[in-house]
Amino acid sequence: MSKKWYEALDQEDVIFLHQLAQADFKLSDETGMSYFVLKKRMQKLKLALSQKTPGDSDFKSYLDFLVEQRILPQSIAKVLYQKHLEGLD
């Protein structure tokens, strides 16, 4: 059985998602966080929700790990993965 999307979230992610929902997903002063904190939290949440699902390649998992560890920028990881997929066709 595959992992449900919400099972990838830790308690901090759930609280953050609740705060965003309460603010109608508007990134504003209502959250009490700076833009940079909000951006980092959104990236963490996005990464948690995009974790490995059945059919994902090990290469994608490795790229996700590199992005999470701040070794590789997410924009470059996306390009590398897209090129990888094109190479599989």
Summary of the structure (lengths in Angstrom):
residues: 89
radius of gyration: 15.2
end to end distance: 27.9
largest distance: 46.3
contacts: 179
relative contact order: 0.10
helix: 67%
strand: 0%
